[in-house]
Amino acid sequence: MSQYPALRLRRTRAAAWSRRMFAENVLTPADLIWPLFVTESEVEEPIASLPGVSRWSLGQIVERAREARDLGIPCLALFPNTPRELRTDDGREALNPDNLMCRAIRAIKDAVPDIGVLTDVALDPYTSHGHDGLVDGAGYVLNDTTAEILTQQALVQAQAGADIVAPSDMMDGRVGLIRSALEADGHVNVQIMAYAAKYASGFYGPFRDAVGSRGLLKGDKKTYQMDPANAEEALREVALDLAEGADSVMVKPGLPYLDIILRVKNAFEVPVFAYQVSGEYAMIEAAAAAGAGDRDALVMETLMAFKRAGCSGVLTYHAPHAARLMGA
């Protein structure tokens, strides 16, 4: 490599056209997945801990789907706020083919068939105890019986029209069971995006408000979600999910785990997604409200960080705002 002054790295940064031409990573609306919360209510329900985010009725969810399509956002991720009276110890409402999630899937696919629908496969929106699976008398989440129920849940969602099922529970072996069941039921083109490296994080609080599980959780989720201290374990989790048939994998949360995203991408060279979770979104909004940073700049810089680390796409509540900033 030549030396200064023959080599001046600032030359390529001197003009806007040159900066665009030399950019190593580019963001487009196609890099975004928009998480949406659906409710039985007929009116919009703003979520106090997620400023600018609401729960939407079935009709309003369809409007959001049209908005996403028009902005160039290719996929929506759905999460239901199941009424308290339908939450049980065994989460049986997850298997109801006419539950809130399934009705939302059908409404979107009927009205906006050209947009992708990603669905959450886990029991925490349906259980009275707030865990992602069935628990024994000591409060321990049972792996194998939970995985069987999750498999049925994924089938119900696929039958309703889901394009991607995304098991977020972190039970061992569930991806293989779901893939086999989807194949046997004829859903050969339904994708699995595995929450492969999902950490037991402090950044999930506003999400639990959004799905109505705040205050329900008995204990914590540390026996099945990953320890934030561990990185090698994340690679083992990803390897297992890919071997069982995952089409893509997810790292969750996002910004605190950019190192994990990079290691997964380098190790496996597969599509890797990140979830910029509710706590990350809320921090950006709080910083902007306090005048500690420019909202637009913070949004775009964090999204670019995911791309630079190796992400194929990002689940983010800022998706429509970011798409507009990109000139969609």
Contacts in CASP RR format, 6 or more apart in sequence:
PFRMAT RR
TARGET T0000
AUTHOR 0000-0000-0000
METHOD contacts of the structure
MODEL  1
MSQYPALRLRRTRAAAWSRRMFAENVLTPADLIWPLFVTESEVEEPIASL
PGVSRWSLGQIVERAREARDLGIPCLALFPNTPRELRTDDGREALNPDNL
MCRAIRAIKDAVPDIGVLTDVALDPYTSHGHDGLVDGAGYVLNDTTAEIL
TQQALVQAQAGADIVAPSDMMDGRVGLIRSALEADGHVNVQIMAYAAKYA
SGFYGPFRDAVGSRGLLKGDKKTYQMDPANAEEALREVALDLAEGADSVM
VKPGLPYLDIILRVKNAFEVPVFAYQVSGEYAMIEAAAAAGAGDRDALVM
ETLMAFKRAGCSGVLTYHAPHAARLMGA
1 7 0 8 1.000
11 18 0 8 1.000
12 18 0 8 1.000
12 19 0 8 1.000
12 21 0 8 1.000
12 22 0 8 1.000
13 19 0 8 1.000
13 22 0 8 1.000
24 308 0 8 1.000
25 304 0 8 1.000
25 307 0 8 1.000
25 308 0 8 1.000
26 307 0 8 1.000
27 300 0 8 1.000
27 303 0 8 1.000
27 304 0 8 1.000
27 307 0 8 1.000
27 322 0 8 1.000
27 326 0 8 1.000
28 326 0 8 1.000
29 71 0 8 1.000
29 72 0 8 1.000
29 73 0 8 1.000
29 74 0 8 1.000
29 319 0 8 1.000
29 322 0 8 1.000
29 323 0 8 1.000
29 326 0 8 1.000
29 328 0 8 1.000
30 72 0 8 1.000
30 73 0 8 1.000
30 74 0 8 1.000
31 303 0 8 1.000
31 307 0 8 1.000
31 311 0 8 1.000
31 312 0 8 1.000
31 313 0 8 1.000
31 314 0 8 1.000
32 73 0 8 1.000
32 74 0 8 1.000
32 303 0 8 1.000
32 313 0 8 1.000
32 314 0 8 1.000
32 316 0 8 1.000
32 319 0 8 1.000
32 322 0 8 1.000
32 323 0 8 1.000
33 73 0 8 1.000
33 74 0 8 1.000
33 75 0 8 1.000
33 76 0 8 1.000
33 77 0 8 1.000
33 118 0 8 1.000
33 273 0 8 1.000
33 313 0 8 1.000
33 314 0 8 1.000
33 315 0 8 1.000
33 316 0 8 1.000
33 319 0 8 1.000
34 64 0 8 1.000
34 68 0 8 1.000
34 73 0 8 1.000
34 75 0 8 1.000
34 76 0 8 1.000
34 77 0 8 1.000
34 315 0 8 1.000
34 316 0 8 1.000
34 317 0 8 1.000
34 319 0 8 1.000
34 320 0 8 1.000
35 76 0 8 1.000
35 77 0 8 1.000
35 78 0 8 1.000
35 79 0 8 1.000
35 275 0 8 1.000
35 315 0 8 1.000
35 316 0 8 1.000
35 317 0 8 1.000
35 319 0 8 1.000
36 56 0 8 1.000
36 61 0 8 1.000
36 64 0 8 1.000
36 76 0 8 1.000
36 77 0 8 1.000
36 78 0 8 1.000
36 79 0 8 1.000
37 47 0 8 1.000
37 53 0 8 1.000
37 54 0 8 1.000
37 55 0 8 1.000
37 56 0 8 1.000
37 79 0 8 1.000
37 80 0 8 1.000
37 81 0 8 1.000
37 210 0 8 1.000
37 211 0 8 1.000
38 55 0 8 1.000
38 56 0 8 1.000
38 57 0 8 1.000
38 58 0 8 1.000
38 61 0 8 1.000
38 78 0 8 1.000
38 79 0 8 1.000
38 80 0 8 1.000
38 81 0 8 1.000
38 100 0 8 1.000
38 101 0 8 1.000
38 104 0 8 1.000
39 45 0 8 1.000
39 55 0 8 1.000
39 56 0 8 1.000
39 57 0 8 1.000
39 80 0 8 1.000
39 81 0 8 1.000
39 100 0 8 1.000
40 57 0 8 1.000
40 81 0 8 1.000
40 83 0 8 1.000
40 100 0 8 1.000
41 55 0 8 1.000
41 57 0 8 1.000
42 57 0 8 1.000
43 57 0 8 1.000
44 54 0 8 1.000
44 55 0 8 1.000
44 56 0 8 1.000
44 57 0 8 1.000
44 60 0 8 1.000
45 54 0 8 1.000
45 55 0 8 1.000
45 56 0 8 1.000
45 81 0 8 1.000
46 52 0 8 1.000
46 53 0 8 1.000
46 54 0 8 1.000
47 53 0 8 1.000
47 54 0 8 1.000
47 55 0 8 1.000
47 206 0 8 1.000
47 209 0 8 1.000
47 210 0 8 1.000
48 209 0 8 1.000
49 205 0 8 1.000
49 206 0 8 1.000
49 209 0 8 1.000
49 278 0 8 1.000
49 282 0 8 1.000
50 206 0 8 1.000
50 209 0 8 1.000
50 210 0 8 1.000
50 278 0 8 1.000
50 281 0 8 1.000
50 282 0 8 1.000
50 285 0 8 1.000
50 317 0 8 1.000
51 282 0 8 1.000
51 285 0 8 1.000
51 289 0 8 1.000
52 285 0 8 1.000
53 210 0 8 1.000
53 281 0 8 1.000
53 317 0 8 1.000
55 81 0 8 1.000
55 210 0 8 1.000
56 63 0 8 1.000
56 64 0 8 1.000
58 103 0 8 1.000
58 104 0 8 1.000
58 107 0 8 1.000
59 107 0 8 1.000
61 78 0 8 1.000
61 104 0 8 1.000
61 107 0 8 1.000
61 108 0 8 1.000
62 107 0 8 1.000
62 108 0 8 1.000
62 111 0 8 1.000
62 112 0 8 1.000
64 76 0 8 1.000
65 76 0 8 1.000
65 108 0 8 1.000
65 111 0 8 1.000
65 112 0 8 1.000
65 115 0 8 1.000
66 111 0 8 1.000
66 112 0 8 1.000
67 320 0 8 1.000
68 76 0 8 1.000
68 115 0 8 1.000
68 319 0 8 1.000
68 320 0 8 1.000
69 112 0 8 1.000
69 114 0 8 1.000
69 115 0 8 1.000
70 328 0 8 1.000
71 319 0 8 1.000
71 320 0 8 1.000
71 323 0 8 1.000
71 324 0 8 1.000
71 328 0 8 1.000
72 323 0 8 1.000
72 328 0 8 1.000
73 115 0 8 1.000
73 319 0 8 1.000
73 320 0 8 1.000
73 323 0 8 1.000
74 115 0 8 1.000
74 116 0 8 1.000
75 115 0 8 1.000
75 116 0 8 1.000
75 117 0 8 1.000
75 118 0 8 1.000
75 163 0 8 1.000
75 164 0 8 1.000
76 108 0 8 1.000
76 115 0 8 1.000
76 116 0 8 1.000
76 117 0 8 1.000
76 118 0 8 1.000
77 118 0 8 1.000
77 119 0 8 1.000
77 120 0 8 1.000
77 166 0 8 1.000
77 315 0 8 1.000
78 101 0 8 1.000
78 104 0 8 1.000
78 105 0 8 1.000
78 108 0 8 1.000
78 117 0 8 1.000
78 118 0 8 1.000
78 119 0 8 1.000
78 120 0 8 1.000
79 120 0 8 1.000
79 125 0 8 1.000
79 207 0 8 1.000
79 210 0 8 1.000
79 211 0 8 1.000
80 99 0 8 1.000
80 100 0 8 1.000
80 101 0 8 1.000
80 104 0 8 1.000
80 125 0 8 1.000
80 211 0 8 1.000
81 100 0 8 1.000
81 125 0 8 1.000
81 210 0 8 1.000
81 211 0 8 1.000
81 212 0 8 1.000
82 93 0 8 1.000
82 99 0 8 1.000
82 100 0 8 1.000
82 125 0 8 1.000
82 126 0 8 1.000
82 211 0 8 1.000
82 212 0 8 1.000
86 93 0 8 1.000
86 99 0 8 1.000
86 126 0 8 1.000
87 93 0 8 1.000
87 126 0 8 1.000
87 127 0 8 1.000
87 128 0 8 1.000
87 130 0 8 1.000
87 216 0 8 1.000
88 126 0 8 1.000
88 127 0 8 1.000
88 128 0 8 1.000
89 127 0 8 1.000
89 128 0 8 1.000
89 129 0 8 1.000
89 134 0 8 1.000
89 135 0 8 1.000
90 127 0 8 1.000
90 134 0 8 1.000
90 149 0 8 1.000
91 123 0 8 1.000
91 126 0 8 1.000
91 127 0 8 1.000
91 128 0 8 1.000
91 133 0 8 1.000
91 149 0 8 1.000
92 126 0 8 1.000
93 99 0 8 1.000
93 126 0 8 1.000
94 101 0 8 1.000
94 123 0 8 1.000
94 125 0 8 1.000
94 126 0 8 1.000
94 149 0 8 1.000
94 153 0 8 1.000
94 156 0 8 1.000
95 149 0 8 1.000
95 152 0 8 1.000
95 153 0 8 1.000
95 156 0 8 1.000
96 102 0 8 1.000
96 156 0 8 1.000
97 156 0 8 1.000
97 159 0 8 1.000
97 160 0 8 1.000
99 156 0 8 1.000
101 119 0 8 1.000
101 120 0 8 1.000
101 157 0 8 1.000
101 160 0 8 1.000
102 156 0 8 1.000
102 157 0 8 1.000
102 160 0 8 1.000
103 160 0 8 1.000
105 117 0 8 1.000
105 119 0 8 1.000
105 157 0 8 1.000
105 160 0 8 1.000
105 161 0 8 1.000
105 162 0 8 1.000
106 160 0 8 1.000
106 161 0 8 1.000
108 115 0 8 1.000
108 117 0 8 1.000
109 117 0 8 1.000
109 161 0 8 1.000
116 163 0 8 1.000
116 164 0 8 1.000
117 161 0 8 1.000
117 162 0 8 1.000
117 163 0 8 1.000
117 164 0 8 1.000
118 162 0 8 1.000
118 163 0 8 1.000
118 164 0 8 1.000
118 165 0 8 1.000
118 166 0 8 1.000
118 193 0 8 1.000
119 157 0 8 1.000
119 162 0 8 1.000
119 164 0 8 1.000
119 165 0 8 1.000
119 166 0 8 1.000
120 166 0 8 1.000
120 168 0 8 1.000
121 150 0 8 1.000
121 153 0 8 1.000
121 154 0 8 1.000
121 157 0 8 1.000
121 165 0 8 1.000
121 166 0 8 1.000
121 167 0 8 1.000
121 168 0 8 1.000
121 169 0 8 1.000
121 174 0 8 1.000
121 178 0 8 1.000
122 132 0 8 1.000
122 133 0 8 1.000
122 150 0 8 1.000
122 167 0 8 1.000
122 168 0 8 1.000
122 169 0 8 1.000
123 131 0 8 1.000
123 132 0 8 1.000
123 133 0 8 1.000
123 134 0 8 1.000
123 146 0 8 1.000
123 149 0 8 1.000
123 150 0 8 1.000
123 153 0 8 1.000
123 169 0 8 1.000
124 130 0 8 1.000
124 131 0 8 1.000
124 132 0 8 1.000
124 133 0 8 1.000
124 169 0 8 1.000
124 211 0 8 1.000
124 213 0 8 1.000
125 211 0 8 1.000
125 212 0 8 1.000
125 213 0 8 1.000
127 133 0 8 1.000
127 216 0 8 1.000
128 216 0 8 1.000
129 135 0 8 1.000
129 216 0 8 1.000
129 217 0 8 1.000
129 218 0 8 1.000
130 213 0 8 1.000
130 216 0 8 1.000
130 217 0 8 1.000
130 218 0 8 1.000
131 139 0 8 1.000
131 141 0 8 1.000
131 217 0 8 1.000
131 218 0 8 1.000
131 221 0 8 1.000
132 141 0 8 1.000
132 146 0 8 1.000
132 168 0 8 1.000
132 169 0 8 1.000
132 170 0 8 1.000
132 171 0 8 1.000
132 221 0 8 1.000
132 224 0 8 1.000
133 141 0 8 1.000
133 142 0 8 1.000
133 146 0 8 1.000
133 149 0 8 1.000
133 150 0 8 1.000
133 169 0 8 1.000
133 171 0 8 1.000
134 141 0 8 1.000
134 142 0 8 1.000
134 145 0 8 1.000
134 146 0 8 1.000
134 149 0 8 1.000
135 141 0 8 1.000
135 142 0 8 1.000
135 218 0 8 1.000
136 142 0 8 1.000
139 218 0 8 1.000
139 219 0 8 1.000
140 223 0 8 1.000
141 171 0 8 1.000
141 221 0 8 1.000
141 223 0 8 1.000
141 224 0 8 1.000
143 171 0 8 1.000
143 172 0 8 1.000
143 224 0 8 1.000
146 169 0 8 1.000
146 171 0 8 1.000
146 174 0 8 1.000
147 171 0 8 1.000
147 172 0 8 1.000
147 173 0 8 1.000
147 174 0 8 1.000
147 177 0 8 1.000
148 177 0 8 1.000
150 167 0 8 1.000
150 169 0 8 1.000
150 171 0 8 1.000
150 174 0 8 1.000
150 177 0 8 1.000
150 178 0 8 1.000
151 174 0 8 1.000
151 177 0 8 1.000
151 178 0 8 1.000
151 181 0 8 1.000
152 181 0 8 1.000
154 165 0 8 1.000
154 167 0 8 1.000
154 178 0 8 1.000
154 181 0 8 1.000
154 182 0 8 1.000
155 181 0 8 1.000
155 182 0 8 1.000
155 185 0 8 1.000
155 187 0 8 1.000
157 165 0 8 1.000
158 165 0 8 1.000
158 182 0 8 1.000
158 185 0 8 1.000
158 187 0 8 1.000
158 190 0 8 1.000
159 185 0 8 1.000
159 187 0 8 1.000
162 190 0 8 1.000
163 190 0 8 1.000
163 191 0 8 1.000
164 190 0 8 1.000
164 191 0 8 1.000
164 192 0 8 1.000
164 193 0 8 1.000
164 247 0 8 1.000
165 178 0 8 1.000
165 182 0 8 1.000
165 190 0 8 1.000
165 191 0 8 1.000
165 192 0 8 1.000
165 193 0 8 1.000
166 192 0 8 1.000
166 193 0 8 1.000
166 194 0 8 1.000
166 195 0 8 1.000
166 250 0 8 1.000
167 174 0 8 1.000
167 175 0 8 1.000
167 178 0 8 1.000
167 192 0 8 1.000
167 194 0 8 1.000
167 195 0 8 1.000
168 195 0 8 1.000
168 198 0 8 1.000
168 252 0 8 1.000
169 195 0 8 1.000
169 224 0 8 1.000
170 195 0 8 1.000
170 198 0 8 1.000
170 224 0 8 1.000
170 225 0 8 1.000
170 226 0 8 1.000
170 237 0 8 1.000
171 224 0 8 1.000
172 240 0 8 1.000
173 240 0 8 1.000
173 244 0 8 1.000
175 192 0 8 1.000
175 194 0 8 1.000
175 240 0 8 1.000
175 241 0 8 1.000
175 244 0 8 1.000
175 245 0 8 1.000
175 246 0 8 1.000
176 244 0 8 1.000
176 245 0 8 1.000
178 192 0 8 1.000
179 192 0 8 1.000
179 244 0 8 1.000
179 245 0 8 1.000
179 246 0 8 1.000
182 188 0 8 1.000
182 190 0 8 1.000
182 192 0 8 1.000
191 247 0 8 1.000
191 248 0 8 1.000
192 245 0 8 1.000
192 246 0 8 1.000
192 247 0 8 1.000
192 248 0 8 1.000
193 246 0 8 1.000
193 247 0 8 1.000
193 248 0 8 1.000
193 249 0 8 1.000
193 250 0 8 1.000
193 273 0 8 1.000
194 241 0 8 1.000
194 246 0 8 1.000
194 248 0 8 1.000
194 249 0 8 1.000
194 250 0 8 1.000
195 250 0 8 1.000
195 252 0 8 1.000
195 275 0 8 1.000
196 234 0 8 1.000
196 237 0 8 1.000
196 238 0 8 1.000
196 241 0 8 1.000
196 242 0 8 1.000
196 246 0 8 1.000
196 249 0 8 1.000
196 250 0 8 1.000
196 251 0 8 1.000
196 264 0 8 1.000
197 226 0 8 1.000
197 234 0 8 1.000
197 237 0 8 1.000
197 238 0 8 1.000
197 249 0 8 1.000
197 250 0 8 1.000
197 251 0 8 1.000
197 252 0 8 1.000
197 257 0 8 1.000
197 260 0 8 1.000
197 264 0 8 1.000
198 225 0 8 1.000
198 226 0 8 1.000
198 250 0 8 1.000
198 251 0 8 1.000
198 252 0 8 1.000
199 225 0 8 1.000
199 226 0 8 1.000
199 227 0 8 1.000
199 228 0 8 1.000
199 252 0 8 1.000
199 253 0 8 1.000
199 257 0 8 1.000
200 220 0 8 1.000
200 221 0 8 1.000
200 222 0 8 1.000
200 225 0 8 1.000
200 226 0 8 1.000
200 227 0 8 1.000
200 228 0 8 1.000
201 225 0 8 1.000
201 228 0 8 1.000
201 252 0 8 1.000
201 253 0 8 1.000
201 256 0 8 1.000
201 277 0 8 1.000
202 279 0 8 1.000
203 253 0 8 1.000
203 256 0 8 1.000
203 277 0 8 1.000
203 278 0 8 1.000
203 279 0 8 1.000
203 280 0 8 1.000
204 253 0 8 1.000
204 277 0 8 1.000
204 278 0 8 1.000
204 279 0 8 1.000
205 214 0 8 1.000
205 278 0 8 1.000
205 279 0 8 1.000
206 278 0 8 1.000
206 279 0 8 1.000
206 281 0 8 1.000
206 282 0 8 1.000
207 277 0 8 1.000
207 278 0 8 1.000
207 279 0 8 1.000
208 214 0 8 1.000
208 215 0 8 1.000
208 217 0 8 1.000
210 278 0 8 1.000
226 233 0 8 1.000
226 234 0 8 1.000
226 237 0 8 1.000
227 233 0 8 1.000
228 256 0 8 1.000
231 259 0 8 1.000
231 260 0 8 1.000
231 263 0 8 1.000
234 251 0 8 1.000
234 260 0 8 1.000
234 263 0 8 1.000
234 264 0 8 1.000
235 263 0 8 1.000
235 264 0 8 1.000
235 267 0 8 1.000
238 249 0 8 1.000
238 264 0 8 1.000
238 267 0 8 1.000
238 268 0 8 1.000
239 268 0 8 1.000
241 249 0 8 1.000
242 249 0 8 1.000
242 268 0 8 1.000
242 270 0 8 1.000
247 271 0 8 1.000
248 270 0 8 1.000
248 271 0 8 1.000
248 272 0 8 1.000
248 273 0 8 1.000
248 312 0 8 1.000
249 264 0 8 1.000
249 268 0 8 1.000
249 270 0 8 1.000
249 271 0 8 1.000
249 272 0 8 1.000
249 273 0 8 1.000
250 272 0 8 1.000
250 273 0 8 1.000
250 274 0 8 1.000
250 275 0 8 1.000
250 315 0 8 1.000
251 257 0 8 1.000
251 260 0 8 1.000
251 261 0 8 1.000
251 264 0 8 1.000
251 272 0 8 1.000
251 273 0 8 1.000
251 274 0 8 1.000
251 275 0 8 1.000
252 274 0 8 1.000
252 275 0 8 1.000
252 277 0 8 1.000
253 274 0 8 1.000
253 275 0 8 1.000
253 276 0 8 1.000
253 277 0 8 1.000
253 279 0 8 1.000
253 280 0 8 1.000
254 261 0 8 1.000
254 274 0 8 1.000
254 275 0 8 1.000
254 276 0 8 1.000
254 277 0 8 1.000
254 280 0 8 1.000
254 306 0 8 1.000
255 276 0 8 1.000
255 280 0 8 1.000
255 302 0 8 1.000
255 305 0 8 1.000
257 274 0 8 1.000
258 305 0 8 1.000
258 306 0 8 1.000
258 309 0 8 1.000
261 272 0 8 1.000
261 274 0 8 1.000
261 306 0 8 1.000
261 309 0 8 1.000
261 310 0 8 1.000
261 311 0 8 1.000
262 309 0 8 1.000
262 310 0 8 1.000
264 270 0 8 1.000
264 272 0 8 1.000
265 272 0 8 1.000
265 309 0 8 1.000
265 310 0 8 1.000
265 311 0 8 1.000
271 312 0 8 1.000
272 310 0 8 1.000
272 311 0 8 1.000
272 312 0 8 1.000
273 311 0 8 1.000
273 312 0 8 1.000
273 313 0 8 1.000
273 314 0 8 1.000
273 315 0 8 1.000
274 306 0 8 1.000
274 309 0 8 1.000
274 311 0 8 1.000
274 313 0 8 1.000
274 314 0 8 1.000
274 315 0 8 1.000
275 314 0 8 1.000
275 315 0 8 1.000
276 302 0 8 1.000
276 303 0 8 1.000
276 306 0 8 1.000
276 314 0 8 1.000
276 315 0 8 1.000
276 316 0 8 1.000
276 317 0 8 1.000
276 318 0 8 1.000
278 317 0 8 1.000
280 302 0 8 1.000
281 316 0 8 1.000
281 317 0 8 1.000
281 318 0 8 1.000
284 295 0 8 1.000
284 298 0 8 1.000
284 299 0 8 1.000
284 302 0 8 1.000
284 318 0 8 1.000
285 295 0 8 1.000
287 293 0 8 1.000
287 298 0 8 1.000
288 294 0 8 1.000
288 295 0 8 1.000
288 298 0 8 1.000
296 325 0 8 1.000
299 318 0 8 1.000
299 321 0 8 1.000
299 322 0 8 1.000
299 325 0 8 1.000
300 322 0 8 1.000
300 325 0 8 1.000
303 314 0 8 1.000
303 316 0 8 1.000
303 318 0 8 1.000
303 322 0 8 1.000
306 313 0 8 1.000
306 314 0 8 1.000
307 313 0 8 1.000
307 314 0 8 1.000
316 322 0 8 1.000
END
